[in-house]
Every structure is written in structure tokens, then in C-alpha cells.
């Protein structure tokens, strides 16, 4: 069907507004937030995105929890000191030491099991999604194109890391380092970008099935350093992995307000990775540049008649062990996200 002149003018007007209006940037204790001023969101949609962001931050806090409490690490350190003394002092009772090591191993096993089970319960509670059937009908925008339009981006940073949204994209610099003796760190840095596709802009497909295949650019590099093995601290480790996720969802109503109803999701760790163990040296690895996000397939015939949302998450998961272990942006890391249109199948 050939669009009318009025439709073309309206489309040109919306595109001009999108290209001309600035990005709105703000920040809070959880990181940086960028919003597309041309993507007009209702108060309900904005609140729903903020609730989803808070849930994502809570999940990150769970992911960053270490497997050992401070008390457990102190106990391990004391035991390693005893082992060190026993291997050098004459007349040591190794039978007693072996019994103590065995008792400590069983105790540690029970403690780790309890911690991991508790964490799994809290993750399950945090990820609970209500599936009500009362749908909000937020937007009916004139047809412009079939792309997922960028709505906002929120970032988070690791200790001693900063981020800023500049003309060419989202920049990260700095990075975490273990400062404490016999210390370790689970942390991450990254961003989640949200995109919206209004019902008036839904594409068509004979089968109703679509492929959503976004991509990002990651430019810059990462440097990591792992200390040598230490008798007291154990293995020196510096690990950095690239996690990618795409989630397609719609907002429904739950008992406490809007809740995301997941339509499709794909996630996983990329082949890009740094892992150093007991090396005593650093390694630089360039970021991959263009990077495809895991694609998903969804059936549009099963959607409610309200906005379809897509989330793209790019995250570097970092683990450090032993004093001096570090993962730094070298010299910085640039993340760019792009709009895309679903492909009919």
C-alpha cells in the first residue's frame, strides 16, 4: 500500500525530531542513565522501566556476592598459616593437622552449600514475574518504521571505575583492583539499553514469526594482571568475561504495578575472555568491535496489543583474587548500541 502524502510528512517530522533533540543524561547511586528525549514515554512506562532497572541492580548485587564470608576467609587464612608453620617447624603433629584440615573442609562444604542455596532462593524471588492478563495500552504512534526505537540506557560500574555518555557513545574508564591482603572481588561493569516498538509500527509476516537480531560496537581494550601464587593467599587470578543478553517483553499489570511479561530471551558468555592465573604479568586484550547480540525468535500473533520492548545487556563480569589483581579499561571502553528492525520469517 502506497503511503499518503500526509503520512510521509508525519514520518519526516518524527525522524527530524528524533535526530535533533538531545539525549537526556542523569545519574544516581546505581550509575548513569541516558534517555532519548524524542521517545515520549508515559509516566506508567517510565515507572515500569525504573522498577525493572531496580530489579536488575538487585540481581547484580546478588551476582557480586562472594562465596566466602569475611569470617570464613579469616578462618581459611588462619588455617593456611598453621599449615605454613607445620611445614617448617620441627616436631609438628601432622595427624592433628590432617584432622583439623578434614574438619575444616567439611565445615566449609556445609557453609558454601548454605550460602549458594540461600542465594538461589533470593535470585528466584527477585526474578519472579507475575503473568496477569490485563494489558496496558500505552501508545498508538503514527507508522514511521518497523525499528525498535531506543528509549533509555542505564549503566553500572565496578569499584574505581567511571562512565559517561559522550557524543560517540557510552565510555568507561578506570577499573577494579584488590587492595586488601588475601582479598578477592566479584564485580562487573556494563549497561542495559531499552528499545520500544509501538503496535502501530508492528511489521507484518505471513507466519507471524520474527527474528530479532541486534548488534553493538565495543571499542577499546582491557588490561588484566594476576599475581604469582602465594603460600598464604593461594592462587592469583584475574578474570574478565563478556556477557550478552537480549530480552523481548511486554508490560502487564501485577499486584504492585507494571510487571514485565517475557516473550523471548537469549543470553550467554561470548568467546571474548581474559583469564590469568598465577602469571605474575599483565595481558592486554582489544575489544571485539562489532558484536552480534544473541538473536531471538518471537511470534507476533501471540502478543498483546501494546508496546513491545527489547532489552540489550552488555556486561563485563570480573573476578579478582589476591592482593594486586586487577582488570582495567585500557585506556577506555566505548559501547555503542543501535536501533534495528525485526526480520519477518
Secondary structure, 3 states (H helix, E strand, C coil): CCCCHHHHHHHHHHHHHHHHCCEEEEEECCEEEEEECCCCCCHHHHHHHHHHHHHHHHHHHHHHCCCCCHHHHHHHHHHHHHHHHHHHCCCCCHHHHHHHHHHHHHHHHHHHHHHHHHHHHHHHHHCCCCCCCCECCCCCCCCCCCEEEEEEEEEECCCCEEEEEECCEEEEEEEEECCCCCCEEEEEEEEEEEEEECHHHCCCCCCCEEEECCEEEEEEEEEEEECCCECCCECCEEEEEEEEEEEEEEEEEECCEEEEEEEEEEEEEEEEEEEEECCCEEEEEECCEEEECCCEEEEHHHCCCCCEEEEEEEEEEEEEECCCCEEEEEEEEEEEECCEECEEC
